Amino acid sequence: MLTVDNLVKSYGGARGRGRGGDAAEPAGGGRVFAVGGVSFEVQDGELFTLLGPSGCGKTTTLRSVAGLERPDGGTIALSQRVLFDAARGVNVPANRRELGMVFQSYAIWPHMTVAKNVSFPLDILPSSRRPSREEIGRRVRRMLEVTELGAYADRSATKLSGGQQQRLALARALVIQPEVMLLDEPLSNLDAKLRESMRFELKRLQRELGLTAIYVTHDQSEALVMSSRIAVMNAGRVEQIGTPREIYAGPATRFVAEFIGTSNFVRGVVASADGDEVRVDTADGRLLCRGAATRPDVGSEVLLSIRPEALSLATDPRPDAVNQWAGEVVGRAFLGDSVDHVVRVGSLEIRTRSNPAQSVEPGTRVHLTADPAKVTLVPAG
């Protein structure tokens, strides 16, 4: 559907400052690579998310796809139609790419009604491409219906709630029937409760309309809830692409493991590797990793990532358990739907997450066990 290959975008001198938060001027001057060789492919009907911290290049990548930034290198193609090719000098203007875009700011027209806001992109098309008044009316009614704004068609756009204004911005982008929707952190201006409900609303619209969309966010929960696949970005590059479950359960790098959720990291040396089972000697005992995606060399240094919820905490040892540690609770926190304990094991402090019914006082001696299938091997670098 949409293919981005080896996209590069850099800024230099004064141009490197203040460009959408995706570039920062280095102390010694020179060019800043906001995007440094990004490649991915978005399938038809997929909600593909670019996820990462501020300054990682995700917004610059999206703006390059939209035609609002001119990259220095790479190609962008949509359904066999080349939108950008640095080597061949192809750069289709933004208004001819036929993409819908929703920004952080709703950017709705305050002097127009809800219906006129939605029809505006069609009203300004050249006469040769503009649909008939009947077709424009039909499309507007359809978009107001799917975004549940039909009852507000004649209302001033500024008299809508925040969530309604966000849906209006979506309806306006959808009315042109774009091949791909581009969404740049569209929920970031909403309060926490409304943002959570709008995640499901957006996902419903995407599925109902069969939309293909690229979604930019720094919110990991948002990405996990909404995405078909996620590209985790860091420092202008893609660290890992996968489904939400693949990204969360099998992070490819330490950055991904730290950015998506919470992880405990244990450094060690590979003692043996047999098929997908890897035994690692750590300063506090041997750990077994089962289902390793790669088979590291014996004697090589590795990093083990263990999610807090993958650890079981008990006051009594389990004689038959593997990956068992003895330690002492040094802290706990009630989180409502769970309780986090911090357990000191030798030189480490391990964080666990359990049912709120389990709450162990600090100072208590406990035993931790980790399912080998939930211990993930990541590069030590």
TIKOLMI-785831 format. One record per residue (C-alpha): residue number from 1; z negated, x, y negated. Coordinates in nm, 2 decimals. Example, Ala and Ser with C-alpha at 12.3 -4.5 7.8 and 13.67 -1.06 7.14 Angstrom:
2
@nr: 1, c3: -0.78, c1: 1.23, c2: 0.45 .
@nr: 2, c3: -0.71, c1: 1.37, c2: 0.11 .
END
This chain:
381
@nr: 1, c3: 0.00, c1: 0.00, c2: 0.00 .
@nr: 2, c3: -0.12, c1: 0.24, c2: -0.27 .
@nr: 3, c3: -0.12, c1: 0.62, c2: -0.21 .
@nr: 4, c3: -0.27, c1: 0.89, c2: -0.43 .
@nr: 5, c3: -0.18, c1: 1.24, c2: -0.32 .
@nr: 6, c3: -0.34, c1: 1.56, c2: -0.46 .
@nr: 7, c3: -0.41, c1: 1.41, c2: -0.80 .
@nr: 8, c3: -0.52, c1: 1.67, c2: -1.06 .
@nr: 9, c3: -0.64, c1: 1.60, c2: -1.42 .
@nr: 10, c3: -0.80, c1: 1.86, c2: -1.65 .
@nr: 11, c3: -0.90, c1: 1.88, c2: -2.01 .
@nr: 12, c3: -0.92, c1: 2.18, c2: -2.24 .
@nr: 13, c3: -1.09, c1: 2.27, c2: -2.57 .
@nr: 14, c3: -1.20, c1: 1.97, c2: -2.78 .
@nr: 15, c3: -1.00, c1: 1.74, c2: -2.55 .
@nr: 16, c3: -1.25, c1: 1.80, c2: -2.28 .
@nr: 17, c3: -1.53, c1: 1.63, c2: -2.47 .
@nr: 18, c3: -1.60, c1: 1.27, c2: -2.47 .
@nr: 19, c3: -1.33, c1: 1.14, c2: -2.23 .
@nr: 20, c3: -1.49, c1: 0.85, c2: -2.05 .
@nr: 21, c3: -1.79, c1: 1.05, c2: -1.93 .
@nr: 22, c3: -1.57, c1: 1.22, c2: -1.66 .
@nr: 23, c3: -1.54, c1: 1.56, c2: -1.82 .
@nr: 24, c3: -1.78, c1: 1.81, c2: -1.97 .
@nr: 25, c3: -1.70, c1: 2.13, c2: -2.16 .
@nr: 26, c3: -1.82, c1: 2.44, c2: -1.97 .
@nr: 27, c3: -2.04, c1: 2.69, c2: -2.15 .
@nr: 28, c3: -1.77, c1: 2.95, c2: -2.16 .
@nr: 29, c3: -1.49, c1: 2.72, c2: -2.27 .
@nr: 30, c3: -1.17, c1: 2.68, c2: -2.07 .
@nr: 31, c3: -1.02, c1: 2.39, c2: -1.88 .
@nr: 32, c3: -1.24, c1: 2.12, c2: -1.72 .
@nr: 33, c3: -1.11, c1: 1.97, c2: -1.39 .
@nr: 34, c3: -1.22, c1: 1.61, c2: -1.41 .
@nr: 35, c3: -1.01, c1: 1.55, c2: -1.09 .
@nr: 36, c3: -0.93, c1: 1.84, c2: -0.87 .
@nr: 37, c3: -0.69, c1: 1.74, c2: -0.59 .
@nr: 38, c3: -0.79, c1: 1.39, c2: -0.50 .
@nr: 39, c3: -0.61, c1: 1.21, c2: -0.22 .
@nr: 40, c3: -0.66, c1: 0.87, c2: -0.06 .
@nr: 41, c3: -0.46, c1: 0.57, c2: 0.07 .
@nr: 42, c3: -0.56, c1: 0.20, c2: 0.00 .
@nr: 43, c3: -0.45, c1: -0.05, c2: 0.27 .
@nr: 44, c3: -0.32, c1: -0.40, c2: 0.20 .
@nr: 45, c3: -0.60, c1: -0.65, c2: 0.15 .
@nr: 46, c3: -0.87, c1: -0.37, c2: 0.13 .
@nr: 47, c3: -1.15, c1: -0.33, c2: -0.12 .
@nr: 48, c3: -1.15, c1: 0.05, c2: -0.16 .
@nr: 49, c3: -1.44, c1: 0.19, c2: -0.36 .
@nr: 50, c3: -1.46, c1: 0.52, c2: -0.55 .
@nr: 51, c3: -1.83, c1: 0.60, c2: -0.54 .
@nr: 52, c3: -2.02, c1: 0.89, c2: -0.71 .
@nr: 53, c3: -2.25, c1: 1.00, c2: -0.99 .
@nr: 54, c3: -2.15, c1: 1.01, c2: -1.36 .
@nr: 55, c3: -1.90, c1: 1.28, c2: -1.42 .
@nr: 56, c3: -1.76, c1: 1.30, c2: -1.07 .
@nr: 57, c3: -1.41, c1: 1.19, c2: -1.17 .
@nr: 58, c3: -1.40, c1: 0.84, c2: -1.03 .
@nr: 59, c3: -1.31, c1: 0.67, c2: -1.36 .
@nr: 60, c3: -1.05, c1: 0.93, c2: -1.45 .
@nr: 61, c3: -0.89, c1: 0.87, c2: -1.11 .
@nr: 62, c3: -0.88, c1: 0.50, c2: -1.17 .
@nr: 63, c3: -0.74, c1: 0.54, c2: -1.52 .
@nr: 64, c3: -0.47, c1: 0.77, c2: -1.38 .
@nr: 65, c3: -0.37, c1: 0.50, c2: -1.13 .
@nr: 66, c3: -0.37, c1: 0.24, c2: -1.42 .
@nr: 67, c3: -0.15, c1: 0.46, c2: -1.63 .
@nr: 68, c3: -0.41, c1: 0.51, c2: -1.90 .
@nr: 69, c3: -0.44, c1: 0.88, c2: -1.83 .
@nr: 70, c3: -0.15, c1: 1.12, c2: -1.75 .
@nr: 71, c3: -0.25, c1: 1.35, c2: -1.47 .
@nr: 72, c3: -0.15, c1: 1.72, c2: -1.46 .
@nr: 73, c3: -0.04, c1: 1.71, c2: -1.10 .
@nr: 74, c3: 0.00, c1: 1.49, c2: -0.79 .
@nr: 75, c3: 0.17, c1: 1.16, c2: -0.71 .
@nr: 76, c3: 0.08, c1: 0.79, c2: -0.72 .
@nr: 77, c3: 0.29, c1: 0.54, c2: -0.53 .
@nr: 78, c3: 0.26, c1: 0.17, c2: -0.48 .
@nr: 79, c3: 0.45, c1: 0.00, c2: -0.20 .
@nr: 80, c3: 0.72, c1: 0.27, c2: -0.20 .
@nr: 81, c3: 0.74, c1: 0.25, c2: -0.58 .
@nr: 82, c3: 0.65, c1: 0.58, c2: -0.74 .
@nr: 83, c3: 0.43, c1: 0.53, c2: -1.04 .
@nr: 84, c3: 0.36, c1: 0.89, c2: -1.12 .
@nr: 85, c3: 0.51, c1: 1.22, c2: -0.99 .
@nr: 86, c3: 0.43, c1: 1.53, c2: -1.18 .
@nr: 87, c3: 0.69, c1: 1.74, c2: -1.01 .
@nr: 88, c3: 0.97, c1: 1.49, c2: -1.08 .
@nr: 89, c3: 0.85, c1: 1.39, c2: -1.43 .
@nr: 90, c3: 0.80, c1: 1.03, c2: -1.34 .
@nr: 91, c3: 0.53, c1: 0.84, c2: -1.53 .
@nr: 92, c3: 0.57, c1: 0.46, c2: -1.53 .
@nr: 93, c3: 0.39, c1: 0.31, c2: -1.85 .
@nr: 94, c3: 0.07, c1: 0.12, c2: -1.79 .
@nr: 95, c3: 0.23, c1: -0.21, c2: -1.89 .
@nr: 96, c3: 0.50, c1: -0.18, c2: -1.63 .
@nr: 97, c3: 0.28, c1: -0.09, c2: -1.34 .
@nr: 98, c3: 0.19, c1: -0.45, c2: -1.28 .
@nr: 99, c3: -0.17, c1: -0.38, c2: -1.20 .
@nr: 100, c3: -0.47, c1: -0.59, c2: -1.30 .
@nr: 101, c3: -0.77, c1: -0.41, c2: -1.46 .
@nr: 102, c3: -1.12, c1: -0.52, c2: -1.53 .
@nr: 103, c3: -1.34, c1: -0.29, c2: -1.75 .
@nr: 104, c3: -1.71, c1: -0.24, c2: -1.79 .
@nr: 105, c3: -1.69, c1: -0.44, c2: -2.11 .
@nr: 106, c3: -1.56, c1: -0.80, c2: -2.05 .
@nr: 107, c3: -1.32, c1: -0.76, c2: -2.35 .
@nr: 108, c3: -1.27, c1: -1.13, c2: -2.37 .
@nr: 109, c3: -1.11, c1: -1.28, c2: -2.69 .
@nr: 110, c3: -1.40, c1: -1.44, c2: -2.88 .
@nr: 111, c3: -1.16, c1: -1.67, c2: -3.09 .
@nr: 112, c3: -1.00, c1: -1.82, c2: -2.78 .
@nr: 113, c3: -1.10, c1: -2.09, c2: -2.53 .
@nr: 114, c3: -1.16, c1: -2.00, c2: -2.17 .
@nr: 115, c3: -0.82, c1: -2.13, c2: -2.07 .
@nr: 116, c3: -0.64, c1: -1.94, c2: -2.35 .
@nr: 117, c3: -0.81, c1: -1.62, c2: -2.25 .
@nr: 118, c3: -0.68, c1: -1.66, c2: -1.90 .
@nr: 119, c3: -0.33, c1: -1.75, c2: -2.01 .
@nr: 120, c3: -0.30, c1: -1.47, c2: -2.27 .
@nr: 121, c3: -0.15, c1: -1.20, c2: -2.04 .
@nr: 122, c3: 0.13, c1: -1.45, c2: -1.94 .
@nr: 123, c3: 0.18, c1: -1.57, c2: -2.29 .
@nr: 124, c3: 0.26, c1: -1.23, c2: -2.43 .
@nr: 125, c3: 0.52, c1: -1.13, c2: -2.16 .
@nr: 126, c3: 0.88, c1: -1.09, c2: -2.28 .
@nr: 127, c3: 1.07, c1: -1.41, c2: -2.25 .
@nr: 128, c3: 1.28, c1: -1.27, c2: -1.97 .
@nr: 129, c3: 0.97, c1: -1.23, c2: -1.75 .
@nr: 130, c3: 0.75, c1: -1.50, c2: -1.89 .
@nr: 131, c3: 0.69, c1: -1.80, c2: -1.65 .
@nr: 132, c3: 0.75, c1: -2.15, c2: -1.76 .
@nr: 133, c3: 0.48, c1: -2.34, c2: -1.95 .
@nr: 134, c3: 0.43, c1: -2.55, c2: -1.63 .
@nr: 135, c3: 0.39, c1: -2.24, c2: -1.41 .
@nr: 136, c3: 0.15, c1: -2.08, c2: -1.66 .
@nr: 137, c3: -0.06, c1: -2.39, c2: -1.66 .
@nr: 138, c3: -0.06, c1: -2.41, c2: -1.28 .
@nr: 139, c3: -0.17, c1: -2.04, c2: -1.25 .
@nr: 140, c3: -0.44, c1: -2.08, c2: -1.51 .
@nr: 141, c3: -0.59, c1: -2.39, c2: -1.34 .
@nr: 142, c3: -0.58, c1: -2.21, c2: -1.01 .
@nr: 143, c3: -0.76, c1: -1.90, c2: -1.14 .
@nr: 144, c3: -1.02, c1: -2.12, c2: -1.32 .
@nr: 145, c3: -1.07, c1: -2.30, c2: -0.99 .
@nr: 146, c3: -1.13, c1: -2.00, c2: -0.77 .
@nr: 147, c3: -1.36, c1: -1.84, c2: -1.03 .
@nr: 148, c3: -1.55, c1: -2.17, c2: -1.06 .
@nr: 149, c3: -1.48, c1: -2.20, c2: -1.44 .
@nr: 150, c3: -1.27, c1: -2.52, c2: -1.43 .
@nr: 151, c3: -1.53, c1: -2.72, c2: -1.61 .
@nr: 152, c3: -1.53, c1: -2.47, c2: -1.90 .
@nr: 153, c3: -1.16, c1: -2.45, c2: -1.97 .
@nr: 154, c3: -1.19, c1: -2.59, c2: -2.33 .
@nr: 155, c3: -1.51, c1: -2.41, c2: -2.41 .
@nr: 156, c3: -1.52, c1: -2.11, c2: -2.65 .
@nr: 157, c3: -1.53, c1: -1.80, c2: -2.43 .
@nr: 158, c3: -1.84, c1: -1.66, c2: -2.62 .
@nr: 159, c3: -2.04, c1: -1.96, c2: -2.51 .
@nr: 160, c3: -2.04, c1: -1.86, c2: -2.15 .
@nr: 161, c3: -2.32, c1: -1.67, c2: -1.97 .
@nr: 162, c3: -2.29, c1: -1.31, c2: -1.88 .
@nr: 163, c3: -2.19, c1: -1.39, c2: -1.52 .
@nr: 164, c3: -1.93, c1: -1.65, c2: -1.64 .
@nr: 165, c3: -1.78, c1: -1.41, c2: -1.88 .
@nr: 166, c3: -1.74, c1: -1.15, c2: -1.60 .
@nr: 167, c3: -1.56, c1: -1.41, c2: -1.39 .
@nr: 168, c3: -1.34, c1: -1.50, c2: -1.69 .
@nr: 169, c3: -1.24, c1: -1.13, c2: -1.72 .
@nr: 170, c3: -1.15, c1: -1.14, c2: -1.35 .
@nr: 171, c3: -0.95, c1: -1.46, c2: -1.39 .
@nr: 172, c3: -0.76, c1: -1.31, c2: -1.68 .
@nr: 173, c3: -0.67, c1: -1.00, c2: -1.47 .
@nr: 174, c3: -0.58, c1: -1.21, c2: -1.16 .
@nr: 175, c3: -0.35, c1: -1.46, c2: -1.34 .
@nr: 176, c3: -0.07, c1: -1.20, c2: -1.35 .
@nr: 177, c3: -0.08, c1: -1.18, c2: -0.97 .
@nr: 178, c3: -0.11, c1: -0.80, c2: -0.95 .
@nr: 179, c3: -0.04, c1: -0.61, c2: -0.64 .
@nr: 180, c3: -0.36, c1: -0.41, c2: -0.69 .
@nr: 181, c3: -0.67, c1: -0.49, c2: -0.89 .
@nr: 182, c3: -0.86, c1: -0.20, c2: -1.06 .
@nr: 183, c3: -1.22, c1: -0.26, c2: -1.13 .
@nr: 184, c3: -1.42, c1: -0.01, c2: -1.34 .
@nr: 185, c3: -1.79, c1: -0.08, c2: -1.29 .
@nr: 186, c3: -1.74, c1: -0.45, c2: -1.38 .
@nr: 187, c3: -2.10, c1: -0.55, c2: -1.30 .
@nr: 188, c3: -2.29, c1: -0.27, c2: -1.48 .
@nr: 189, c3: -2.36, c1: -0.48, c2: -1.79 .
@nr: 190, c3: -2.53, c1: -0.76, c2: -1.59 .
@nr: 191, c3: -2.90, c1: -0.78, c2: -1.52 .
@nr: 192, c3: -3.02, c1: -0.69, c2: -1.17 .
@nr: 193, c3: -3.05, c1: -1.04, c2: -1.03 .
@nr: 194, c3: -2.71, c1: -1.15, c2: -1.16 .
@nr: 195, c3: -2.55, c1: -0.83, c2: -1.05 .
@nr: 196, c3: -2.66, c1: -0.89, c2: -0.69 .
@nr: 197, c3: -2.52, c1: -1.24, c2: -0.68 .
@nr: 198, c3: -2.19, c1: -1.13, c2: -0.84 .
@nr: 199, c3: -2.14, c1: -0.87, c2: -0.57 .
@nr: 200, c3: -2.11, c1: -1.15, c2: -0.31 .
@nr: 201, c3: -1.90, c1: -1.36, c2: -0.56 .
@nr: 202, c3: -1.65, c1: -1.07, c2: -0.60 .
@nr: 203, c3: -1.63, c1: -1.01, c2: -0.23 .
@nr: 204, c3: -1.57, c1: -1.38, c2: -0.17 .
@nr: 205, c3: -1.28, c1: -1.38, c2: -0.43 .
@nr: 206, c3: -1.13, c1: -1.07, c2: -0.28 .
@nr: 207, c3: -1.13, c1: -1.22, c2: 0.07 .
@nr: 208, c3: -1.02, c1: -1.57, c2: -0.04 .
@nr: 209, c3: -0.73, c1: -1.44, c2: -0.24 .
@nr: 210, c3: -0.64, c1: -1.15, c2: 0.00 .
@nr: 211, c3: -0.67, c1: -0.90, c2: -0.29 .
@nr: 212, c3: -0.61, c1: -0.53, c2: -0.27 .
@nr: 213, c3: -0.86, c1: -0.37, c2: -0.50 .
@nr: 214, c3: -0.99, c1: -0.03, c2: -0.61 .
@nr: 215, c3: -1.35, c1: -0.05, c2: -0.73 .
@nr: 216, c3: -1.54, c1: 0.21, c2: -0.92 .
@nr: 217, c3: -1.92, c1: 0.23, c2: -0.92 .
@nr: 218, c3: -2.21, c1: 0.47, c2: -0.91 .
@nr: 219, c3: -2.43, c1: 0.21, c2: -0.74 .
@nr: 220, c3: -2.46, c1: 0.29, c2: -0.37 .
@nr: 221, c3: -2.59, c1: -0.06, c2: -0.28 .
@nr: 222, c3: -2.30, c1: -0.22, c2: -0.45 .
@nr: 223, c3: -2.05, c1: 0.00, c2: -0.26 .
@nr: 224, c3: -2.22, c1: -0.06, c2: 0.08 .
@nr: 225, c3: -2.22, c1: -0.44, c2: 0.03 .
@nr: 226, c3: -1.87, c1: -0.49, c2: -0.10 .
@nr: 227, c3: -1.64, c1: -0.22, c2: 0.03 .
@nr: 228, c3: -1.39, c1: -0.21, c2: 0.32 .
@nr: 229, c3: -1.39, c1: 0.17, c2: 0.28 .
@nr: 230, c3: -1.56, c1: 0.41, c2: 0.05 .
@nr: 231, c3: -1.45, c1: 0.74, c2: -0.10 .
@nr: 232, c3: -1.76, c1: 0.94, c2: -0.20 .
@nr: 233, c3: -1.67, c1: 1.17, c2: -0.49 .
@nr: 234, c3: -1.84, c1: 1.48, c2: -0.63 .
@nr: 235, c3: -1.73, c1: 1.72, c2: -0.90 .
@nr: 236, c3: -1.38, c1: 1.59, c2: -0.91 .
@nr: 237, c3: -1.32, c1: 1.59, c2: -0.53 .
@nr: 238, c3: -1.35, c1: 1.35, c2: -0.24 .
@nr: 239, c3: -1.64, c1: 1.45, c2: -0.01 .
@nr: 240, c3: -1.59, c1: 1.18, c2: 0.25 .
@nr: 241, c3: -1.39, c1: 0.86, c2: 0.32 .
@nr: 242, c3: -1.50, c1: 0.60, c2: 0.57 .
@nr: 243, c3: -1.64, c1: 0.25, c2: 0.62 .
@nr: 244, c3: -1.99, c1: 0.18, c2: 0.47 .
@nr: 245, c3: -2.14, c1: 0.22, c2: 0.82 .
@nr: 246, c3: -1.96, c1: 0.54, c2: 0.89 .
@nr: 247, c3: -2.06, c1: 0.69, c2: 0.55 .
@nr: 248, c3: -2.43, c1: 0.59, c2: 0.59 .
@nr: 249, c3: -2.48, c1: 0.67, c2: 0.96 .
@nr: 250, c3: -2.26, c1: 0.99, c2: 0.97 .
@nr: 251, c3: -2.26, c1: 1.17, c2: 0.63 .
@nr: 252, c3: -2.02, c1: 1.46, c2: 0.64 .
@nr: 253, c3: -2.20, c1: 1.67, c2: 0.38 .
@nr: 254, c3: -2.55, c1: 1.71, c2: 0.24 .
@nr: 255, c3: -2.43, c1: 1.56, c2: -0.09 .
@nr: 256, c3: -2.32, c1: 1.24, c2: 0.09 .
@nr: 257, c3: -2.64, c1: 1.22, c2: 0.28 .
@nr: 258, c3: -2.85, c1: 1.25, c2: -0.04 .
@nr: 259, c3: -2.63, c1: 1.03, c2: -0.25 .
@nr: 260, c3: -2.61, c1: 0.74, c2: 0.00 .
@nr: 261, c3: -2.96, c1: 0.62, c2: 0.07 .
@nr: 262, c3: -3.25, c1: 0.86, c2: 0.14 .
@nr: 263, c3: -3.25, c1: 1.14, c2: 0.40 .
@nr: 264, c3: -3.49, c1: 1.40, c2: 0.54 .
@nr: 265, c3: -3.33, c1: 1.74, c2: 0.58 .
@nr: 266, c3: -3.44, c1: 1.99, c2: 0.84 .
@nr: 267, c3: -3.28, c1: 2.33, c2: 0.86 .
@nr: 268, c3: -3.24, c1: 2.51, c2: 1.19 .
@nr: 269, c3: -3.04, c1: 2.72, c2: 1.43 .
@nr: 270, c3: -2.82, c1: 2.58, c2: 1.71 .
@nr: 271, c3: -2.99, c1: 2.67, c2: 2.04 .
@nr: 272, c3: -2.73, c1: 2.50, c2: 2.27 .
@nr: 273, c3: -2.43, c1: 2.26, c2: 2.24 .
@nr: 274, c3: -2.32, c1: 2.06, c2: 2.54 .
@nr: 275, c3: -2.05, c1: 1.80, c2: 2.47 .
@nr: 276, c3: -2.18, c1: 1.58, c2: 2.19 .
@nr: 277, c3: -2.54, c1: 1.69, c2: 2.24 .
@nr: 278, c3: -2.67, c1: 1.97, c2: 2.02 .
@nr: 279, c3: -3.02, c1: 2.12, c2: 2.04 .
@nr: 280, c3: -3.15, c1: 2.28, c2: 1.72 .
@nr: 281, c3: -3.45, c1: 2.51, c2: 1.69 .
@nr: 282, c3: -3.64, c1: 2.44, c2: 1.37 .
@nr: 283, c3: -3.95, c1: 2.60, c2: 1.22 .
@nr: 284, c3: -4.15, c1: 2.30, c2: 1.35 .
@nr: 285, c3: -4.00, c1: 2.26, c2: 1.70 .
@nr: 286, c3: -3.67, c1: 2.18, c2: 1.88 .
@nr: 287, c3: -3.47, c1: 1.87, c2: 1.78 .
@nr: 288, c3: -3.19, c1: 1.70, c2: 1.98 .
@nr: 289, c3: -2.89, c1: 1.55, c2: 1.81 .
@nr: 290, c3: -2.68, c1: 1.32, c2: 2.02 .
@nr: 291, c3: -2.33, c1: 1.20, c2: 1.92 .
@nr: 292, c3: -2.25, c1: 1.50, c2: 1.70 .
@nr: 293, c3: -1.90, c1: 1.47, c2: 1.54 .
@nr: 294, c3: -1.85, c1: 1.85, c2: 1.57 .
@nr: 295, c3: -1.97, c1: 2.11, c2: 1.81 .
@nr: 296, c3: -2.12, c1: 2.40, c2: 1.62 .
@nr: 297, c3: -2.14, c1: 2.76, c2: 1.75 .
@nr: 298, c3: -2.47, c1: 2.86, c2: 1.92 .
@nr: 299, c3: -2.67, c1: 3.07, c2: 1.68 .
@nr: 300, c3: -2.52, c1: 2.91, c2: 1.37 .
@nr: 301, c3: -2.73, c1: 2.77, c2: 1.10 .
@nr: 302, c3: -2.72, c1: 2.39, c2: 1.05 .
@nr: 303, c3: -2.88, c1: 2.11, c2: 0.86 .
@nr: 304, c3: -3.01, c1: 1.79, c2: 1.03 .
@nr: 305, c3: -3.02, c1: 1.47, c2: 0.83 .
@nr: 306, c3: -3.26, c1: 1.20, c2: 0.94 .
@nr: 307, c3: -3.29, c1: 0.86, c2: 0.76 .
@nr: 308, c3: -3.65, c1: 0.73, c2: 0.70 .
@nr: 309, c3: -3.58, c1: 0.41, c2: 0.90 .
@nr: 310, c3: -3.46, c1: 0.62, c2: 1.20 .
@nr: 311, c3: -3.82, c1: 0.75, c2: 1.24 .
@nr: 312, c3: -4.09, c1: 0.58, c2: 1.43 .
@nr: 313, c3: -4.45, c1: 0.63, c2: 1.33 .
@nr: 314, c3: -4.75, c1: 0.59, c2: 1.57 .
@nr: 315, c3: -5.11, c1: 0.71, c2: 1.59 .
@nr: 316, c3: -5.08, c1: 0.79, c2: 1.96 .
@nr: 317, c3: -4.82, c1: 1.03, c2: 2.12 .
@nr: 318, c3: -4.54, c1: 0.92, c2: 2.35 .
@nr: 319, c3: -4.54, c1: 1.16, c2: 2.65 .
@nr: 320, c3: -4.17, c1: 1.08, c2: 2.74 .
@nr: 321, c3: -4.03, c1: 1.09, c2: 2.38 .
@nr: 322, c3: -3.79, c1: 1.36, c2: 2.26 .
@nr: 323, c3: -3.78, c1: 1.47, c2: 1.89 .
@nr: 324, c3: -4.15, c1: 1.41, c2: 1.85 .
@nr: 325, c3: -4.37, c1: 1.57, c2: 1.58 .
@nr: 326, c3: -4.74, c1: 1.56, c2: 1.51 .
@nr: 327, c3: -4.84, c1: 1.54, c2: 1.15 .
@nr: 328, c3: -5.07, c1: 1.39, c2: 0.89 .
@nr: 329, c3: -5.00, c1: 1.10, c2: 0.65 .
@nr: 330, c3: -5.02, c1: 1.23, c2: 0.29 .
@nr: 331, c3: -4.89, c1: 0.93, c2: 0.10 .
@nr: 332, c3: -4.77, c1: 0.57, c2: 0.14 .
@nr: 333, c3: -4.59, c1: 0.31, c2: -0.08 .
@nr: 334, c3: -4.56, c1: -0.06, c2: -0.03 .
@nr: 335, c3: -4.20, c1: -0.17, c2: -0.12 .
@nr: 336, c3: -4.23, c1: -0.54, c2: -0.04 .
@nr: 337, c3: -3.99, c1: -0.56, c2: 0.26 .
@nr: 338, c3: -4.10, c1: -0.22, c2: 0.40 .
@nr: 339, c3: -4.37, c1: 0.05, c2: 0.37 .
@nr: 340, c3: -4.28, c1: 0.42, c2: 0.32 .
@nr: 341, c3: -4.51, c1: 0.69, c2: 0.46 .
@nr: 342, c3: -4.49, c1: 1.06, c2: 0.37 .
@nr: 343, c3: -4.60, c1: 1.27, c2: 0.67 .
@nr: 344, c3: -4.67, c1: 1.64, c2: 0.65 .
@nr: 345, c3: -4.53, c1: 1.82, c2: 0.95 .
@nr: 346, c3: -4.59, c1: 2.19, c2: 0.93 .
@nr: 347, c3: -4.41, c1: 2.31, c2: 0.62 .
@nr: 348, c3: -4.21, c1: 1.98, c2: 0.59 .
@nr: 349, c3: -4.29, c1: 1.65, c2: 0.42 .
@nr: 350, c3: -4.11, c1: 1.38, c2: 0.62 .
@nr: 351, c3: -4.05, c1: 1.03, c2: 0.47 .
@nr: 352, c3: -4.05, c1: 0.73, c2: 0.71 .
@nr: 353, c3: -3.98, c1: 0.36, c2: 0.65 .
@nr: 354, c3: -4.13, c1: 0.09, c2: 0.86 .
@nr: 355, c3: -4.22, c1: -0.28, c2: 0.87 .
@nr: 356, c3: -4.47, c1: -0.38, c2: 0.60 .
@nr: 357, c3: -4.71, c1: -0.49, c2: 0.87 .
@nr: 358, c3: -4.76, c1: -0.11, c2: 0.95 .
@nr: 359, c3: -4.96, c1: 0.06, c2: 0.69 .
@nr: 360, c3: -5.14, c1: 0.39, c2: 0.77 .
@nr: 361, c3: -5.40, c1: 0.54, c2: 0.54 .
@nr: 362, c3: -5.35, c1: 0.89, c2: 0.40 .
@nr: 363, c3: -5.53, c1: 1.15, c2: 0.60 .
@nr: 364, c3: -5.46, c1: 0.98, c2: 0.94 .
@nr: 365, c3: -5.31, c1: 1.20, c2: 1.22 .
@nr: 366, c3: -4.99, c1: 1.05, c2: 1.34 .
@nr: 367, c3: -4.68, c1: 1.12, c2: 1.56 .
@nr: 368, c3: -4.32, c1: 1.08, c2: 1.45 .
@nr: 369, c3: -4.03, c1: 1.03, c2: 1.69 .
@nr: 370, c3: -3.66, c1: 1.03, c2: 1.60 .
@nr: 371, c3: -3.38, c1: 0.87, c2: 1.81 .
@nr: 372, c3: -3.14, c1: 1.16, c2: 1.89 .
@nr: 373, c3: -2.85, c1: 0.93, c2: 1.83 .
@nr: 374, c3: -2.97, c1: 0.88, c2: 1.47 .
@nr: 375, c3: -3.00, c1: 1.25, c2: 1.39 .
@nr: 376, c3: -2.70, c1: 1.37, c2: 1.20 .
@nr: 377, c3: -2.56, c1: 1.72, c2: 1.19 .
@nr: 378, c3: -2.43, c1: 1.83, c2: 0.85 .
@nr: 379, c3: -2.30, c1: 2.17, c2: 0.73 .
@nr: 380, c3: -2.58, c1: 2.40, c2: 0.61 .
@nr: 381, c3: -2.40, c1: 2.51, c2: 0.30 .
END
